[in-house]
Amino acid sequence: MTAANLLTALGLDLSDENLVETPRRMAQALIEMTNGPDFELTTFPNEEDHDELVLVQDIPLQFLALTRRTA
């Protein structure tokens, strides 16, 4: 499904001058949000069979808000 199809299915009128570029912006935003910096996974020896949860805090979070752009 394309971004335009999804937005239309959500009831947005893509012929509206404020929304004409929205599919392109949406696709670009999804590319940016899913292409983070390269990293290497870290593993630790588990010779003692630990089974506890590792908790990571303060992870940056991004979200997509579909709002009308104003000029």
Gaussian input, Z-matrix of N, CA and C with variables (Angstrom, degrees):
# hf/3-21g

backbone

0 1
 N
 C     1     B1
 C     2     B2     1     A1
 N     3     B3     2     A2     1     D1
 C     4     B4     3     A3     2     D2
 C     5     B5     4     A4     3     D3
 N     6     B6     5     A5     4     D4
 C     7     B7     6     A6     5     D5
 C     8     B8     7     A7     6     D6
 N     9     B9     8     A8     7     D7
 C    10    B10     9     A9     8     D8
 C    11    B11    10    A10     9     D9
 N    12    B12    11    A11    10    D10
 C    13    B13    12    A12    11    D11
 C    14    B14    13    A13    12    D12
 N    15    B15    14    A14    13    D13
 C    16    B16    15    A15    14    D14
 C    17    B17    16    A16    15    D15
 N    18    B18    17    A17    16    D16
 C    19    B19    18    A18    17    D17
 C    20    B20    19    A19    18    D18
 N    21    B21    20    A20    19    D19
 C    22    B22    21    A21    20    D20
 C    23    B23    22    A22    21    D21
 N    24    B24    23    A23    22    D22
 C    25    B25    24    A24    23    D23
 C    26    B26    25    A25    24    D24
 N    27    B27    26    A26    25    D25
 C    28    B28    27    A27    26    D26
 C    29    B29    28    A28    27    D27
 N    30    B30    29    A29    28    D28
 C    31    B31    30    A30    29    D29
 C    32    B32    31    A31    30    D30
 N    33    B33    32    A32    31    D31
 C    34    B34    33    A33    32    D32
 C    35    B35    34    A34    33    D33
 N    36    B36    35    A35    34    D34
 C    37    B37    36    A36    35    D35
 C    38    B38    37    A37    36    D36
 N    39    B39    38    A38    37    D37
 C    40    B40    39    A39    38    D38
 C    41    B41    40    A40    39    D39
 N    42    B42    41    A41    40    D40
 C    43    B43    42    A42    41    D41
 C    44    B44    43    A43    42    D42
 N    45    B45    44    A44    43    D43
 C    46    B46    45    A45    44    D44
 C    47    B47    46    A46    45    D45
 N    48    B48    47    A47    46    D46
 C    49    B49    48    A48    47    D47
 C    50    B50    49    A49    48    D48
 N    51    B51    50    A50    49    D49
 C    52    B52    51    A51    50    D50
 C    53    B53    52    A52    51    D51
 N    54    B54    53    A53    52    D52
 C    55    B55    54    A54    53    D53
 C    56    B56    55    A55    54    D54
 N    57    B57    56    A56    55    D55
 C    58    B58    57    A57    56    D56
 C    59    B59    58    A58    57    D57
 N    60    B60    59    A59    58    D58
 C    61    B61    60    A60    59    D59
 C    62    B62    61    A61    60    D60
 N    63    B63    62    A62    61    D61
 C    64    B64    63    A63    62    D62
 C    65    B65    64    A64    63    D63
 N    66    B66    65    A65    64    D64
 C    67    B67    66    A66    65    D65
 C    68    B68    67    A67    66    D66
 N    69    B69    68    A68    67    D67
 C    70    B70    69    A69    68    D68
 C    71    B71    70    A70    69    D69
 N    72    B72    71    A71    70    D70
 C    73    B73    72    A72    71    D71
 C    74    B74    73    A73    72    D72
 N    75    B75    74    A74    73    D73
 C    76    B76    75    A75    74    D74
 C    77    B77    76    A76    75    D75
 N    78    B78    77    A77    76    D76
 C    79    B79    78    A78    77    D77
 C    80    B80    79    A79    78    D78
 N    81    B81    80    A80    79    D79
 C    82    B82    81    A81    80    D80
 C    83    B83    82    A82    81    D81
 N    84    B84    83    A83    82    D82
 C    85    B85    84    A84    83    D83
 C    86    B86    85    A85    84    D84
 N    87    B87    86    A86    85    D85
 C    88    B88    87    A87    86    D86
 C    89    B89    88    A88    87    D87
 N    90    B90    89    A89    88    D88
 C    91    B91    90    A90    89    D89
 C    92    B92    91    A91    90    D90
 N    93    B93    92    A92    91    D91
 C    94    B94    93    A93    92    D92
 C    95    B95    94    A94    93    D93
 N    96    B96    95    A95    94    D94
 C    97    B97    96    A96    95    D95
 C    98    B98    97    A97    96    D96
 N    99    B99    98    A98    97    D97
 C   100   B100    99    A99    98    D98
 C   101   B101   100   A100    99    D99
 N   102   B102   101   A101   100   D100
 C   103   B103   102   A102   101   D101
 C   104   B104   103   A103   102   D102
 N   105   B105   104   A104   103   D103
 C   106   B106   105   A105   104   D104
 C   107   B107   106   A106   105   D105
 N   108   B108   107   A107   106   D106
 C   109   B109   108   A108   107   D107
 C   110   B110   109   A109   108   D108
 N   111   B111   110   A110   109   D109
 C   112   B112   111   A111   110   D110
 C   113   B113   112   A112   111   D111
 N   114   B114   113   A113   112   D112
 C   115   B115   114   A114   113   D113
 C   116   B116   115   A115   114   D114
 N   117   B117   116   A116   115   D115
 C   118   B118   117   A117   116   D116
 C   119   B119   118   A118   117   D117
 N   120   B120   119   A119   118   D118
 C   121   B121   120   A120   119   D119
 C   122   B122   121   A121   120   D120
 N   123   B123   122   A122   121   D121
 C   124   B124   123   A123   122   D122
 C   125   B125   124   A124   123   D123
 N   126   B126   125   A125   124   D124
 C   127   B127   126   A126   125   D125
 C   128   B128   127   A127   126   D126
 N   129   B129   128   A128   127   D127
 C   130   B130   129   A129   128   D128
 C   131   B131   130   A130   129   D129
 N   132   B132   131   A131   130   D130
 C   133   B133   132   A132   131   D131
 C   134   B134   133   A133   132   D132
 N   135   B135   134   A134   133   D133
 C   136   B136   135   A135   134   D134
 C   137   B137   136   A136   135   D135
 N   138   B138   137   A137   136   D136
 C   139   B139   138   A138   137   D137
 C   140   B140   139   A139   138   D138
 N   141   B141   140   A140   139   D139
 C   142   B142   141   A141   140   D140
 C   143   B143   142   A142   141   D141
 N   144   B144   143   A143   142   D142
 C   145   B145   144   A144   143   D143
 C   146   B146   145   A145   144   D144
 N   147   B147   146   A146   145   D145
 C   148   B148   147   A147   146   D146
 C   149   B149   148   A148   147   D147
 N   150   B150   149   A149   148   D148
 C   151   B151   150   A150   149   D149
 C   152   B152   151   A151   150   D150
 N   153   B153   152   A152   151   D151
 C   154   B154   153   A153   152   D152
 C   155   B155   154   A154   153   D153
 N   156   B156   155   A155   154   D154
 C   157   B157   156   A156   155   D155
 C   158   B158   157   A157   156   D156
 N   159   B159   158   A158   157   D157
 C   160   B160   159   A159   158   D158
 C   161   B161   160   A160   159   D159
 N   162   B162   161   A161   160   D160
 C   163   B163   162   A162   161   D161
 C   164   B164   163   A163   162   D162
 N   165   B165   164   A164   163   D163
 C   166   B166   165   A165   164   D164
 C   167   B167   166   A166   165   D165
 N   168   B168   167   A167   166   D166
 C   169   B169   168   A168   167   D167
 C   170   B170   169   A169   168   D168
 N   171   B171   170   A170   169   D169
 C   172   B172   171   A171   170   D170
 C   173   B173   172   A172   171   D171
 N   174   B174   173   A173   172   D172
 C   175   B175   174   A174   173   D173
 C   176   B176   175   A175   174   D174
 N   177   B177   176   A176   175   D175
 C   178   B178   177   A177   176   D176
 C   179   B179   178   A178   177   D177
 N   180   B180   179   A179   178   D178
 C   181   B181   180   A180   179   D179
 C   182   B182   181   A181   180   D180
 N   183   B183   182   A182   181   D181
 C   184   B184   183   A183   182   D182
 C   185   B185   184   A184   183   D183
 N   186   B186   185   A185   184   D184
 C   187   B187   186   A186   185   D185
 C   188   B188   187   A187   186   D186
 N   189   B189   188   A188   187   D187
 C   190   B190   189   A189   188   D188
 C   191   B191   190   A190   189   D189
 N   192   B192   191   A191   190   D190
 C   193   B193   192   A192   191   D191
 C   194   B194   193   A193   192   D192
 N   195   B195   194   A194   193   D193
 C   196   B196   195   A195   194   D194
 C   197   B197   196   A196   195   D195
 N   198   B198   197   A197   196   D196
 C   199   B199   198   A198   197   D197
 C   200   B200   199   A199   198   D198
 N   201   B201   200   A200   199   D199
 C   202   B202   201   A201   200   D200
 C   203   B203   202   A202   201   D201
 N   204   B204   203   A203   202   D202
 C   205   B205   204   A204   203   D203
 C   206   B206   205   A205   204   D204
 N   207   B207   206   A206   205   D205
 C   208   B208   207   A207   206   D206
 C   209   B209   208   A208   207   D207
 N   210   B210   209   A209   208   D208
 C   211   B211   210   A210   209   D209
 C   212   B212   211   A211   210   D210

   B1=1.4613
   B2=1.5275
   B3=1.3043
   B4=1.4614
   B5=1.5223
   B6=1.3274
   B7=1.4651
   B8=1.5281
   B9=1.3266
   B10=1.4690
   B11=1.5214
   B12=1.3327
   B13=1.4698
   B14=1.5219
   B15=1.3159
   B16=1.4704
   B17=1.5218
   B18=1.3170
   B19=1.4653
   B20=1.5258
   B21=1.3267
   B22=1.4622
   B23=1.5241
   B24=1.3299
   B25=1.4637
   B26=1.5233
   B27=1.3247
   B28=1.4650
   B29=1.5295
   B30=1.3404
   B31=1.4667
   B32=1.5166
   B33=1.3286
   B34=1.4577
   B35=1.5237
   B36=1.3147
   B37=1.4567
   B38=1.5208
   B39=1.3358
   B40=1.4556
   B41=1.5195
   B42=1.3305
   B43=1.4651
   B44=1.5303
   B45=1.3217
   B46=1.4687
   B47=1.5318
   B48=1.3306
   B49=1.4718
   B50=1.5240
   B51=1.3159
   B52=1.4639
   B53=1.5239
   B54=1.3273
   B55=1.4647
   B56=1.5216
   B57=1.3197
   B58=1.4679
   B59=1.5264
   B60=1.3158
   B61=1.4645
   B62=1.5299
   B63=1.3277
   B64=1.4570
   B65=1.5246
   B66=1.3350
   B67=1.4637
   B68=1.5309
   B69=1.3313
   B70=1.4629
   B71=1.5276
   B72=1.3452
   B73=1.4725
   B74=1.5203
   B75=1.3309
   B76=1.4603
   B77=1.5349
   B78=1.3272
   B79=1.4643
   B80=1.5235
   B81=1.3296
   B82=1.4662
   B83=1.5276
   B84=1.3202
   B85=1.4633
   B86=1.5300
   B87=1.3219
   B88=1.4647
   B89=1.5249
   B90=1.3234
   B91=1.4638
   B92=1.5236
   B93=1.3244
   B94=1.4681
   B95=1.5280
   B96=1.3350
   B97=1.4673
   B98=1.5210
   B99=1.3226
   B100=1.4605
   B101=1.5245
   B102=1.3092
   B103=1.4570
   B104=1.5236
   B105=1.3186
   B106=1.4486
   B107=1.5170
   B108=1.3149
   B109=1.4575
   B110=1.5295
   B111=1.3311
   B112=1.4549
   B113=1.5298
   B114=1.3087
   B115=1.4539
   B116=1.5148
   B117=1.3147
   B118=1.4466
   B119=1.5211
   B120=1.3178
   B121=1.4554
   B122=1.5200
   B123=1.3094
   B124=1.4578
   B125=1.5165
   B126=1.2916
   B127=1.4614
   B128=1.5163
   B129=1.3043
   B130=1.4492
   B131=1.5190
   B132=1.3101
   B133=1.4660
   B134=1.5267
   B135=1.3039
   B136=1.4635
   B137=1.5265
   B138=1.3108
   B139=1.4611
   B140=1.5252
   B141=1.3305
   B142=1.4666
   B143=1.5231
   B144=1.3091
   B145=1.4649
   B146=1.5295
   B147=1.3115
   B148=1.4671
   B149=1.5186
   B150=1.3365
   B151=1.4536
   B152=1.5247
   B153=1.3348
   B154=1.4612
   B155=1.5289
   B156=1.2990
   B157=1.4507
   B158=1.5225
   B159=1.3177
   B160=1.4585
   B161=1.5221
   B162=1.3179
   B163=1.4599
   B164=1.5178
   B165=1.3227
   B166=1.4553
   B167=1.5214
   B168=1.3278
   B169=1.4616
   B170=1.5280
   B171=1.3271
   B172=1.4668
   B173=1.5266
   B174=1.3169
   B175=1.4558
   B176=1.5298
   B177=1.3393
   B178=1.4649
   B179=1.5361
   B180=1.3083
   B181=1.4552
   B182=1.5192
   B183=1.3225
   B184=1.4558
   B185=1.5191
   B186=1.3256
   B187=1.4540
   B188=1.5209
   B189=1.3008
   B190=1.4562
   B191=1.5173
   B192=1.3122
   B193=1.4622
   B194=1.5235
   B195=1.3133
   B196=1.4600
   B197=1.5250
   B198=1.3095
   B199=1.4589
   B200=1.5187
   B201=1.2887
   B202=1.4585
   B203=1.5202
   B204=1.3237
   B205=1.4654
   B206=1.5173
   B207=1.3080
   B208=1.4595
   B209=1.5114
   B210=1.3118
   B211=1.4669
   B212=1.5052
   A1=108.11
   A2=116.21
   A3=119.80
   A4=110.29
   A5=115.43
   A6=120.13
   A7=110.11
   A8=116.99
   A9=120.51
   A10=111.03
   A11=117.06
   A12=119.88
   A13=111.24
   A14=116.23
   A15=120.07
   A16=110.59
   A17=116.80
   A18=120.20
   A19=111.57
   A20=116.98
   A21=120.83
   A22=110.18
   A23=116.91
   A24=120.35
   A25=111.43
   A26=116.62
   A27=120.88
   A28=111.90
   A29=115.58
   A30=119.51
   A31=114.48
   A32=118.46
   A33=120.05
   A34=110.24
   A35=116.56
   A36=123.04
   A37=108.32
   A38=116.95
   A39=120.69
   A40=113.51
   A41=117.05
   A42=119.00
   A43=110.74
   A44=116.93
   A45=121.94
   A46=107.87
   A47=116.97
   A48=120.54
   A49=112.86
   A50=117.83
   A51=120.95
   A52=112.81
   A53=117.40
   A54=120.79
   A55=113.82
   A56=117.63
   A57=120.89
   A58=111.70
   A59=118.45
   A60=122.36
   A61=113.20
   A62=117.56
   A63=120.89
   A64=113.82
   A65=121.34
   A66=119.10
   A67=112.83
   A68=117.43
   A69=120.90
   A70=110.61
   A71=115.84
   A72=119.58
   A73=110.91
   A74=116.15
   A75=120.77
   A76=110.37
   A77=116.64
   A78=120.26
   A79=110.40
   A80=117.41
   A81=120.86
   A82=111.12
   A83=117.36
   A84=120.96
   A85=111.00
   A86=116.66
   A87=119.64
   A88=111.59
   A89=116.72
   A90=120.44
   A91=109.77
   A92=117.26
   A93=121.28
   A94=111.77
   A95=116.93
   A96=119.83
   A97=113.16
   A98=117.44
   A99=119.09
   A100=113.20
   A101=117.76
   A102=121.79
   A103=109.76
   A104=115.84
   A105=120.30
   A106=111.25
   A107=115.63
   A108=119.54
   A109=110.90
   A110=115.84
   A111=120.07
   A112=110.14
   A113=116.06
   A114=120.42
   A115=108.61
   A116=115.01
   A117=120.75
   A118=108.35
   A119=115.40
   A120=119.62
   A121=109.55
   A122=115.69
   A123=120.77
   A124=108.51
   A125=116.57
   A126=121.20
   A127=108.64
   A128=115.28
   A129=121.50
   A130=108.80
   A131=116.29
   A132=118.50
   A133=109.68
   A134=117.23
   A135=121.28
   A136=108.68
   A137=115.32
   A138=120.77
   A139=113.14
   A140=116.15
   A141=119.48
   A142=111.79
   A143=117.70
   A144=123.85
   A145=113.57
   A146=116.78
   A147=120.23
   A148=108.54
   A149=116.34
   A150=120.01
   A151=111.68
   A152=116.22
   A153=119.78
   A154=110.58
   A155=114.20
   A156=122.30
   A157=109.44
   A158=116.82
   A159=121.75
   A160=106.67
   A161=116.89
   A162=122.20
   A163=109.80
   A164=116.14
   A165=121.60
   A166=107.05
   A167=115.75
   A168=120.23
   A169=110.15
   A170=115.16
   A171=123.25
   A172=112.62
   A173=116.43
   A174=121.32
   A175=107.82
   A176=117.74
   A177=119.28
   A178=110.31
   A179=116.46
   A180=121.98
   A181=109.06
   A182=116.10
   A183=120.88
   A184=108.02
   A185=116.86
   A186=119.38
   A187=109.16
   A188=114.77
   A189=121.69
   A190=108.38
   A191=115.94
   A192=120.63
   A193=108.48
   A194=116.88
   A195=120.91
   A196=108.07
   A197=115.32
   A198=120.32
   A199=109.30
   A200=116.09
   A201=120.92
   A202=108.65
   A203=115.44
   A204=120.92
   A205=108.41
   A206=115.72
   A207=120.30
   A208=108.87
   A209=116.23
   A210=120.54
   A211=111.31
   D1=135.63
   D2=178.40
   D3=-83.54
   D4=164.09
   D5=177.63
   D6=-59.39
   D7=-40.97
   D8=179.92
   D9=-62.41
   D10=-42.08
   D11=178.51
   D12=-63.25
   D13=-42.42
   D14=179.42
   D15=-62.54
   D16=-47.43
   D17=-179.16
   D18=-63.41
   D19=-38.87
   D20=176.94
   D21=-65.04
   D22=-41.61
   D23=178.48
   D24=-62.87
   D25=-27.12
   D26=177.64
   D27=-81.44
   D28=-0.88
   D29=175.69
   D30=93.35
   D31=11.50
   D32=179.26
   D33=-85.45
   D34=140.85
   D35=179.34
   D36=-92.97
   D37=101.26
   D38=-175.34
   D39=-75.78
   D40=-2.77
   D41=173.28
   D42=-84.57
   D43=-11.12
   D44=175.82
   D45=-64.19
   D46=130.48
   D47=-176.42
   D48=-57.60
   D49=-26.40
   D50=178.64
   D51=-77.33
   D52=-13.80
   D53=-175.62
   D54=-115.28
   D55=-3.31
   D56=-174.76
   D57=-55.47
   D58=-41.53
   D59=-177.43
   D60=-88.96
   D61=-1.38
   D62=-175.51
   D63=-60.23
   D64=-43.98
   D65=178.50
   D66=-58.20
   D67=-41.30
   D68=178.53
   D69=-65.12
   D70=-45.05
   D71=179.47
   D72=-63.76
   D73=-39.03
   D74=179.69
   D75=-63.83
   D76=-46.15
   D77=179.49
   D78=-62.04
   D79=-43.45
   D80=179.08
   D81=-63.68
   D82=-40.34
   D83=178.86
   D84=-63.63
   D85=-42.36
   D86=178.58
   D87=-63.96
   D88=-38.63
   D89=176.37
   D90=-61.80
   D91=-46.88
   D92=-179.03
   D93=-63.72
   D94=-39.62
   D95=-176.68
   D96=-75.27
   D97=-21.93
   D98=-177.42
   D99=-105.07
   D100=2.30
   D101=178.33
   D102=-119.30
   D103=78.27
   D104=179.36
   D105=-81.11
   D106=179.91
   D107=178.59
   D108=-65.88
   D109=150.92
   D110=177.33
   D111=-64.92
   D112=146.66
   D113=177.34
   D114=-152.10
   D115=163.04
   D116=176.83
   D117=-112.18
   D118=134.30
   D119=177.33
   D120=-65.43
   D121=144.68
   D122=178.10
   D123=-109.83
   D124=130.59
   D125=175.13
   D126=-120.35
   D127=155.02
   D128=-178.81
   D129=-126.25
   D130=143.71
   D131=175.79
   D132=-59.25
   D133=140.05
   D134=-179.60
   D135=-128.62
   D136=56.69
   D137=-176.83
   D138=-69.92
   D139=-19.17
   D140=-178.74
   D141=-100.25
   D142=10.65
   D143=178.67
   D144=55.43
   D145=45.52
   D146=175.08
   D147=-65.99
   D148=143.62
   D149=179.24
   D150=-132.37
   D151=28.06
   D152=179.96
   D153=-83.61
   D154=160.85
   D155=178.44
   D156=-81.19
   D157=137.87
   D158=172.83
   D159=-96.75
   D160=123.96
   D161=-177.02
   D162=-105.98
   D163=127.77
   D164=177.13
   D165=-115.79
   D166=130.52
   D167=-178.00
   D168=-116.23
   D169=167.06
   D170=176.50
   D171=60.11
   D172=42.51
   D173=176.01
   D174=-84.55
   D175=126.86
   D176=179.38
   D177=-60.18
   D178=139.88
   D179=-177.97
   D180=-125.82
   D181=134.74
   D182=174.97
   D183=-119.02
   D184=148.82
   D185=176.27
   D186=-138.71
   D187=157.42
   D188=-178.15
   D189=-102.85
   D190=121.60
   D191=177.38
   D192=-113.60
   D193=123.47
   D194=178.02
   D195=-91.78
   D196=96.28
   D197=179.56
   D198=-126.82
   D199=155.10
   D200=179.27
   D201=-71.01
   D202=131.64
   D203=177.54
   D204=-82.70
   D205=142.93
   D206=176.14
   D207=-112.07
   D208=144.62
   D209=-177.30
   D210=-76.41

